[in-house]
Amino acid sequence: MSKVYKQSVRDVWLQADEFKDWLRKDLTDSTRAYCSYCNCGLTAKLCDLRAHASTKKHKGALIGFAQKEKIDFGQTPSKTTEQEVALCLFVAKHTSIAPINHLGSLCQTKFSDSITASRIKLHRTKCTYIIKNVLAPHFREDLRNDIGSAKFSLILDESTDIRCTKLLGVVIKYVSVERGVMVSMFLSLISLESGDSFSIVEGIKQELRNWNLDLVNLVGNGTDNANFMNGSNQSVYTEMKKVAPSLLLIKCVCHSVQLAVNHACKHCFPQGLEYLIYGTYNWFAKSSSRQIAYNRIYQCLNDEKVYINIKNPSCLSVIPLLYYHF
């Protein structure tokens, strides 16, 4: 019996003009696609995707999601539009999108004496699409123009979200000629197929191509002290250095200090000291009854003074190193 071939969602489909606005990968099944407009799953076949795009259901959803009025930052928008964009920008920077449902209604009712504020119609769907389709492209283009052809450095850190999807956070650091300052700016969050060095390097290369940035201009790479990040053989640093010969490796100072502290503790302090410090914090930190008992003992021993919280050992890790040095 011949093996049945199962088509997976291709990245080139996600970038195609006919699919990029609504087609997504199904995170639970690589052979399934997802329509963000219709909130439904699809078979990962090109003919099925095009057939879905021509259905009445999808066309109706497309009308609802279509942006009827684009904001041109080169021209002066209406006062109401300016207020809506300002609220969306505030939400994007300081809070989640959900409260905008109540904030938009609040502006209509409590600022009714203002004609422009009373016309605000902003809920989470509209707010989401203003952030994604108006503000994000504008600031992305502004950041790209500010970087220009300057040399830049990348700060990398890998993480995993609650869906067990591997993500790589990328921060870019460069000198802004226009503003005359050193700028550190979040660049992107890259989804990785796996957490090995080759997947990370390919993800970085693809993201830099999306930003139209030349990897040759990369002069610095800041990472933690993981071996696959900065090791001497087949690490992220060694693979990127093949393309950017002048690349410098900048290890995380916090990780380096932690390694030095651990080394000092192992050779200069009793073996059980570190365990005692961590165990003491863990014993009291997560129990209110134990904290109450600790408070009573502390006040009894210190003439009714207000007790001092037991600090997390990570905040005190530099103390043994300083003690060892002096």
HUQUISUL-V637007 format. One record per pair of residues at least 24 apart in sequence whose C-alpha atoms are under 10 Angstrom apart, sorted by sequence separation. I is the first residue (numbers start at 1). J is the second residue. D is the distance in whole Angstrom. If there is no record, write none. Layout:
# HUQUISUL-V637007
I_J_D + I_J_D
This chain:
# HUQUISUL-V637007
6_30_9 + 7_31_6 + 8_32_7 + 9_33_6 + 37_61_6 + 38_62_9 + 99_123_9 + 100_124_6 + 101_125_9 + 150_174_7 + 151_175_8 + 166_190_8 + 167_191_5 + 168_192_7 + 187_211_9 + 216_240_10 + 220_244_10 + 285_309_9 + 6_31_7 + 7_32_9 + 8_33_8 + 9_34_10 + 36_61_10 + 37_62_7 + 98_123_8 + 99_124_8 + 100_125_10 + 101_126_10 + 147_172_10 + 150_175_7 + 166_191_6 + 167_192_6 + 215_240_8 + 216_241_9 + 218_243_9 + 219_244_7 + 225_250_10 + 226_251_10 + 284_309_9 + 285_310_8 + 6_32_10 + 23_49_9 + 37_63_10 + 97_123_9 + 98_124_6 + 100_126_10 + 101_127_9 + 147_173_9 + 148_174_10 + 150_176_8 + 165_191_7 + 166_192_5 + 167_193_9 + 215_241_10 + 216_242_10 + 217_243_10 + 218_244_6 + 219_245_9 + 220_246_8 + 221_247_7 + 222_248_9 + 223_249_8 + 224_250_9 + 225_251_6 + 284_310_8 + 285_311_9 + 37_64_9 + 97_124_6 + 98_125_9 + 100_127_8 + 147_174_7 + 150_177_9 + 165_192_8 + 166_193_7 + 167_194_9 + 168_195_9 + 216_243_6 + 217_244_7 + 218_245_9 + 219_246_6 + 220_247_5 + 221_248_6 + 222_249_6 + 223_250_7 + 224_251_6 + 225_252_7 + 285_312_9 + 37_65_7 + 96_124_10 + 97_125_9 + 100_128_10 + 146_174_9 + 147_175_8 + 148_176_9 + 165_193_8 + 166_194_7 + 167_195_9 + 200_228_10 + 201_229_10 + 215_243_7 + 216_244_5 + 217_245_10 + 218_246_8 + 219_247_4 + 220_248_5 + 221_249_5 + 222_250_5 + 223_251_5 + 224_252_5 + 225_253_9 + 281_309_9 + 282_310_10 + 98_127_10 + 146_175_9 + 147_176_7 + 148_177_9 + 155_184_9 + 165_194_9 + 166_195_7 + 200_229_9 + 214_243_10 + 215_244_6 + 216_245_8 + 217_246_9 + 218_247_6 + 219_248_6 + 220_249_6 + 221_250_6 + 222_251_6 + 223_252_6 + 224_253_8 + 225_254_10 + 226_255_9 + 281_310_6 + 19_49_8 + 23_53_10 + 97_127_7 + 98_128_10 + 146_176_6 + 147_177_8 + 154_184_9 + 155_185_10 + 159_189_10 + 165_195_10 + 197_227_10 + 198_228_9 + 214_244_10 + 216_246_8 + 217_247_9 + 218_248_9 + 219_249_9 + 220_250_7 + 221_251_8 + 222_252_7 + 223_253_10 + 224_254_9 + 225_255_6 + 280_310_8 + 281_311_7 + 282_312_9 + 18_49_10 + 19_50_9 + 22_53_10 + 97_128_7 + 145_176_10 + 146_177_8 + 147_178_10 + 152_183_10 + 153_184_9 + 154_185_10 + 155_186_9 + 158_189_10 + 160_191_10 + 197_228_6 + 216_247_9 + 222_253_10 + 224_255_6 + 225_256_7 + 280_311_10 + 281_312_6 + 282_313_10 + 18_50_9 + 146_178_7 + 152_184_10 + 154_186_10 + 155_187_10 + 157_189_10 + 158_190_9 + 159_191_10 + 160_192_10 + 168_200_8 + 196_228_7 + 197_229_7 + 204_236_10 + 215_247_10 + 223_255_10 + 224_256_9 + 280_312_10 + 281_313_7 + 13_46_8 + 83_116_8 + 84_117_9 + 143_176_10 + 146_179_9 + 154_187_9 + 156_189_10 + 158_191_10 + 167_200_9 + 195_228_9 + 196_229_9 + 197_230_10 + 277_310_10 + 278_311_10 + 280_313_10 + 9_43_9 + 10_44_8 + 19_53_8 + 82_116_10 + 83_117_7 + 88_122_9 + 97_131_10 + 158_192_9 + 170_204_8 + 201_235_9 + 202_236_10 + 225_259_9 + 277_311_10 + 278_312_8 + 279_313_10 + 8_43_9 + 9_44_5 + 10_45_10 + 18_53_9 + 80_115_9 + 81_116_9 + 84_119_10 + 87_122_9 + 88_123_10 + 92_127_9 + 160_195_10 + 168_203_9 + 200_235_10 + 201_236_6 + 205_240_9 + 277_312_9 + 278_313_6 + 7_43_9 + 8_44_6 + 9_45_8 + 10_46_10 + 13_49_10 + 22_58_10 + 79_115_10 + 80_116_5 + 81_117_10 + 83_119_10 + 84_120_7 + 88_124_9 + 91_127_9 + 92_128_9 + 147_183_9 + 159_195_9 + 168_204_9 + 198_234_8 + 200_236_7 + 201_237_9 + 204_240_9 + 277_313_7 + 278_314_9 + 6_43_10 + 7_44_6 + 8_45_8 + 9_46_9 + 79_116_6 + 80_117_6 + 83_120_8 + 84_121_8 + 85_122_10 + 91_128_10 + 146_183_10 + 158_195_8 + 170_207_10 + 197_234_7 + 198_235_8 + 199_236_9 + 201_238_10 + 202_239_10 + 6_44_8 + 7_45_7 + 78_116_9 + 79_117_8 + 80_118_9 + 81_119_9 + 84_122_7 + 88_126_9 + 89_127_9 + 196_234_10 + 197_235_5 + 198_236_7 + 201_239_7 + 202_240_10 + 6_45_9 + 7_46_9 + 80_119_7 + 81_120_8 + 84_123_10 + 88_127_6 + 92_131_7 + 196_235_9 + 197_236_5 + 201_240_7 + 274_313_9 + 277_316_10 + 22_62_9 + 79_119_10 + 80_120_6 + 81_121_10 + 87_127_8 + 88_128_8 + 91_131_9 + 92_132_10 + 196_236_9 + 197_237_9 + 21_62_10 + 79_120_10 + 80_121_9 + 88_129_10 + 89_130_9 + 197_238_10 + 198_239_8 + 84_126_10 + 85_127_8 + 88_130_7 + 89_131_7 + 143_185_9 + 158_200_9 + 197_239_8 + 198_240_10 + 22_65_10 + 84_127_8 + 88_131_6 + 92_135_9 + 144_187_10 + 197_240_10 + 274_317_10 + 21_65_10 + 92_136_10 + 143_187_9 + 156_200_10 + 174_218_10 + 21_66_10 + 85_130_7 + 174_219_10 + 84_130_9 + 85_131_8 + 89_135_8 + 172_218_10 + 88_135_9 + 89_136_10 + 140_187_9 + 173_220_9 + 156_204_10 + 172_220_10 + 173_221_10 + 85_134_9 + 172_221_10 + 85_135_8 + 154_204_10 + 172_222_10 + 171_222_9 + 269_320_9 + 170_222_10 + 265_317_10 + 268_320_9 + 262_317_9 + 265_320_7 + 269_324_9 + 258_314_9 + 261_317_7 + 262_318_10 + 264_320_7 + 265_321_8 + 268_324_8 + 260_317_10 + 261_318_7 + 264_321_7 + 260_318_9 + 261_319_8 + 262_320_9 + 263_321_9 + 264_322_10 + 67_126_9 + 71_130_9 + 258_317_7 + 261_320_7 + 262_321_9 + 264_323_10 + 265_324_9 + 65_125_9 + 70_130_9 + 257_317_8 + 258_318_8 + 260_320_10 + 261_321_5 + 264_324_7 + 64_125_10 + 65_126_9 + 73_134_9 + 152_213_10 + 257_318_7 + 260_321_7 + 261_322_9 + 264_325_9 + 67_129_8 + 71_133_10 + 72_134_9 + 73_135_10 + 151_213_10 + 152_214_10 + 66_129_9 + 67_130_9 + 70_133_9 + 71_134_7 + 149_212_10 + 150_213_10 + 151_214_9 + 152_215_9 + 258_321_9 + 261_324_9 + 65_129_8 + 70_134_7 + 71_135_9 + 148_212_10 + 149_213_8 + 150_214_10 + 151_215_9 + 152_216_10 + 153_217_8 + 154_218_8 + 254_318_10 + 257_321_8 + 73_138_8 + 148_213_8 + 149_214_8 + 151_216_9 + 152_217_6 + 153_218_6 + 154_219_8 + 155_220_8 + 156_221_8 + 157_222_9 + 158_223_9 + 67_133_8 + 72_138_9 + 147_213_9 + 151_217_5 + 152_218_5 + 153_219_6 + 154_220_6 + 155_221_6 + 156_222_6 + 157_223_6 + 158_224_9 + 67_134_9 + 71_138_10 + 144_211_7 + 150_217_7 + 151_218_6 + 152_219_6 + 153_220_4 + 154_221_5 + 155_222_4 + 156_223_5 + 157_224_7 + 143_211_10 + 144_212_8 + 149_217_8 + 150_218_9 + 151_219_7 + 152_220_7 + 153_221_6 + 154_222_6 + 155_223_6 + 156_224_8 + 144_213_8 + 151_220_9 + 152_221_9 + 153_222_8 + 154_223_9 + 155_224_9 + 141_211_9 + 140_211_9 + 158_229_10 + 157_229_9 + 156_229_9 + 153_247_9 + 153_248_9 + 155_250_9 + 153_249_10 + 154_250_10 + 155_251_10 + 153_250_10 + 155_252_10 + 21_133_10 + 28_163_9 + 27_163_8 + 27_164_10 + 27_165_8
